[in-house]
Amino acid sequence: MLKSQVNSSQQYMDKRQYLVQLTWLRGIAATLVVISHSIRTSEGKYASANYSGQITGQDIGLINFFDLGTFGVMVFFALSGATLYFSNAKVSLKATPSFYIKRVFRIWPAFFVSLLAYIAFMPLFSHFYQFANGNWIEQQFLASWDLSTFISYVTLTFNITGPSGIFNNAYWSLPIEFQYYLLFPLIILSIKLVGMAGPVLIAIVCYILQKFNFVDFSSNLVFFLAYTFCFGVLAAHIYSKINFRLPTALAMLLALCSAFLCSLTQLSYIDFGDLPIISNPYGYTGIFGLMCVVSILFISSDLPKTHWLVRPFYWLGEVSYSLYLYHNLVLGALVIVCLEWNLLGLLTHPEIIFLIVLPTTLLISHYSYKLIEKPGISLGKRLASYKGHLVERN
């Protein structure tokens, strides 16, 4: 009896362990986005009323190898597919509305509050940013917008209607991820009908839709990148069906190699020529991102989230959504401070920008997660549960 209880406990831990590694991987992915945007900020040309000349970004050197923001976003998409499968693999047609309610309250409240913060910040940035030079950081804050633009952002449909790149250019991935949530029940249904071929077929159909212009969205990336989400779901499905696990050292090595190969490709050390899909930047970053997620998913490590080595990275993963939402706001504020205090030289060093922006944004993210994300998640679960009771009653 005791042996049976031990085996049952081990199986439960194995099933839940994926949450630990996928959570800290999400935090690392968000950090890569912050690094990339710190680099983009340092590449600008800045002038100040307090300075007669103009500061231009310097050669950023080795930090180029960590310019993996797009890779990080592809990791997000694959992680979303995997984690949704683990928590909703048995979602039925009746349970679909409850699933959608939970996903809306997971992503939308924190997004909406951050959107209001960016709207409030834009006039401040416009007032203090006196010399526009077309820099990456300024484009999102100086863009004009109207009520229809606001509605398209609030409803997460601006990838369909346009325009994009307003308020916060990191928002581009949010409507895509939300639309993958809408697709998820269909992917689960496909697995029930045709097994592992289901997610593959859906990814192929989505690719064909954009390849041959059967759809005309403002951005068709939601179709091109569907393979990242679909194969994330597939990886989780395979994980739940087999007992194979990778040694910890090998899994970590494979994950690091996927990031390193992606970096080499972005820096043109590796050239895929005109190969279909993979030669596209969103193609190879997505494939390498999937490799990274699969490697970490199948890791055999059983370190709990309370372990001293895991705890800080797990916390980083917990607040990673807010980190993603707010880091551009902190970058914009830093640029304004540097312009006002005549610290333009600081803006030429991406590593210094990153070391200032990351902890500052993490502080904001901590409170955003505590005060907005967690209550939103709880409310979504309560509403979904209430909806489920109504369905059962009817």
N, C-alpha and C positions, 0 to 999 in steps of 0.2 A: 504493500500500500504506500509506504514511504517513497519507494523508488518511483512509483507511478506519479506521485505528487511532484517529485523532483523533475522528472521528464516533462511533465505538463508545465511546470514553472519555467523550465529552460526554453520550451517552445514559445511560451508567451513572451519571454524576454527577447527572443529572436525576432518575433513578429513586431515588437514595439521598438526594437533597437534602431530600425531604419529611420525613425523619427529624429533620433539624436544626430546621426551623421548627415541626414538631409537638411536638418535645421542649421547646423553650423556651416554646411556648404553654401546655403543660401546667404548667410552673413558674409562669407568670403566673396561671393559673387557680387553682392552689393558694394563691398569695399573696392572691388576692381572698377566698378562704374565710377566711384568717387575719384579714384586715381586718374581714370581717363579724362574726366571732366576738369580735374585740376590741371592736367596737361593742356587741354584745349584752352583753358583760361590763360595759361602762361604763354601761349603762342600769339597772343594779341598784341596790338600796338596801342599804347596808352599815352594820353597827354592830360595835363592838369593845368588849371589856372594858376597854380602855385609853382609851376615848373615850365621853363621856357622851351624845353626840348620835348622829345617824344621817346618813350621807352618801348623797345621791341623785344619780344621773347627771344631767349638765347637757345643754343643747342641743348636739348634736354637729355642727351646721352643715354645712360643705361636704363633710366626709368621708362624709356620707350618699350622695353620688353614687358612692362606691366600695363601697357596701354591696351587693356583687354575688356573694355566696357561692353562692347557688343557681345563678346564671348560670355560675359556675365549675364547679360539679358537672355541669351540662348539657354544658359544654365537655368535661369528662372523658369522659362517655359517648360523645359523638360522636368524640372522639379515639381512644377504645378501638376503636370500630368501624372507623375508618380504618386505624389501625396494624395491627390484626389482619388486615385484608384484605391489606395489602401483604406481610405476612410469612407468611400462611397461605392465600392465595387458591386454591392448588391442593390444599388439604386434601381427602383422599378418605375414604371410609368406613373403610378399613383404617387410615388415619393418624389417625382421630379420637381413639382412646385416647391416643396420644402427644401430640396437641394438648392434651387435657385435663390430662395430667400436667404439661406445661410451664406451663400457666396456673395450676394449683394451687400449684406451687412458686414461681411469680412473685408471687402475692398473699398466700398463706396464712402462710408463716413469719414475715414482718415483722408481719403482722396479729396472729398469736398472741403474739409477744413483746411487742408493744404492749399487748395485752389483759392479759397478766400484770402489766405495769407499772401499768396503770390499777387493777387489782384491788389491788395493793400500796399504791397511793396513796390509795384510798378511805377506809381507816381513819384515815389521817393528816389528810385533809381534814375528816372528820367530827369528829375530836378538836379541831382548831384553829378550825373554823368554828362559832362558838358561837351565832350568831343567824341562824337560817334565815328568810328573807323571801320565799321563792319565786323567787329570782333565777335567771336562765337558767343561770349557771355552776354553781349548786349542785345542780340537779335530777339531773344525770347521776351525781354523786358521792355523793349521799345516798340514792339509790334502793336499796331492798332487792332482793336476788336470792337464788336458790337453785341447786341443781345443774342442774335442768332449764333454767334461764335460761342458765347457763354453757354447757351443751351446745348450746343453740340459737344462741349466739353463735359458739362454736368451729366449728360446722358451717355457719355463715353461712346459717341458715334462719330467723332471728328475724323477718324481714319476713313470713314465712309463719305462724309460730306465735305471735309476740309474746313478751314485750313489747319495745318499742324504747326508745331514749333512755337506756339504762343503760350505765355504764362511760364511754363516749365518744359523745356524740350525733352526732358526725361519722361514726360507723360506719354510719349508715343507708344510705349509698350502696353499701357493699361487697357485701352479698348481691345487690343488684340487678345490679351489674356482673358478679359471678361467674355469675349466672344468664343474663346475656347471653352469656357465654362458652359456656355449654351450648347456647344458641340458635344460635351462630355457624355451625356446620357446616350447619344447616338453611338458613340464609340463603345460604351459598355454593351449596348444592344448588339453591335456588330461582333463583339467577342463571344456573346452568348450564341449567336447564329452561326458564325464561321470560324470561331476560335482566334488564334493569333493572327490570322490573315486579315481580320477585321480592321484594326488600326492602320495596317499597311495600305489597305484598299482606300480608306478614307483619306489618308495622306496623299495618295496618288490622285484621287479625284480632285482634291483641293489644289494640287499642283497644276493639273490640267486646266482647271477653271481660270487660273491666272495666266498660264502659259499661252493659251489660245484666246485670251481676252473675252471669255464668256461672262466676266464680271467687270464692272467699271466703277470701282471705288476710287476715292481720292488717293488711297494707298492700298495696293493689293497684297501687302506683306502678310496680312492675316492668312491668306491662302498659301503663299510661298512657304511660310514658316510653320505651317500646320504639322509638318513632319516632326518638329521638335517636341510638340505636345503629344502627338499620337504615339511616338516611339517612347516617350516618357511613361505613358500609360502602359504600353506593351512591356517595357522593362519591369515595371512593378508587377504586372501580371505573371511574367516569367519567374520573378523573384518569389512570388507566393506559391508557385507550383513546384519548384525544385529546391533541393537542399544545398546546392553548390554555393560556396562562399570563397572569396579570394583572401589569401593571406594579407594581413594588414599592410605589411611593407610593400607588397606587390601592388595592392590596390592604390596606395598613396602614390607610388611611382608612376602608375598608369595615368592617374589623374593629373599629376604634375607634367607628365609628357604631353598629354592632350593640350594643356594650357601653353606649354613651351612651343609645340608645333604650330599652334594657332598664332602665337606671337611671331614666330619665324615667317609664317605665311604673310601676315600683315606687314612685316618689314621687308617683304619681297625676297627673302632668302630662299623661300620655296615658291615655285610657280606652277600652278595646276593647268596653265594654258587655257584652252577653250573647253574643258570638260564640262558636261552638263551639271548643273546645280552646284557642284563643289567649287567651280571657279568663281562663282558669285560670292562676294564677302559674306552675305547672309547664309550662304551654303556651307562654306568651310567652317565658319564660326559655329554654326548650328551642329554640324557633325562632330567637331571637337568638343563642343559643350555636352552633347549626348554621351560621348566617350567618357568624359569626366564624371557625369552623373551616374552612369552605369558602374564605373569603377568604385565610386564611393558607396553606392547602394549595396553592392555585393561584398563590401568589406566584412571581414569576420570579427572585427573588434567588438567587444561587448562593454566598452567603457561607458558608464552611465553619464547622464548630463550633469551630475553633481561632482564628477571627478575634477580635480583641480586643473587638469590640462584641458578638459573639454568645456568646463563651465563658462569661461569668458567668450569662447567662440559660439557656444550655444546661445548665450545671451545676445551676442551680435546677430545671430540668426533670427531671434525673436523680434528684435527691433529693426530688422533689415528693410521691411516695407517702408517704415517711416524714414529710415536713413535714405532710401531711394527717393522718397517724396521731397525731402527738405534740403538735401545737400546743395542743390543749385541756388536755393534762396540764400544759404550761408555764403556760397561763392560770390553771389552778386553783392551781398553786404560787405564782404571782404574787399572787393574791388573798390567800392565806394569809400571805405575807410582808408584804403591806400591812396586813393586820389585826393582825399581831403587832407590827409596828414603827410602828403608828399613822401609816401613810401613805395614809389613806383618800382624801385629795384626789387622789392619782394615779389612782385608779380611776374618776374622773369624766372622764378625758381619753383617749379611744380612740386618738388618734394616738400618745400616749406609750406606752400599753399595747402597741400594735402594734410600735413601735420597740424595745421590750424583748423582746417575745415572738418576733418573726421571727428575729433573729440567734441567740437562745438555742436555738430549735427547729431552726434550720439546723445548728447544731453537733451536736445530737443526731442529726439526719437524716443528716449526713455519715457518722457511725459506723454508724448503722443500715443505710445503703445499702452501706457497705463490708463490714461484718461479718455482715449478715443477708441483705439483698436479693440482692447479687451471688452469694454462695455458694448461696443458694436457687435462683437462676436457673440457675447452672451445674449443680447437682444435678438439677434438672428436665430439663435438656437431656440429661444423661447417661442418666437413667432412661428418657426418651422414646426416645433412640437405642437403648438396650438392648431396650425394648419393640418398637421397629420391627424390629430384627433377629430377634426371636422370631417376629413375625408373618410376616416374609419366609420364615423357615425352615419355618414350618408351612404 
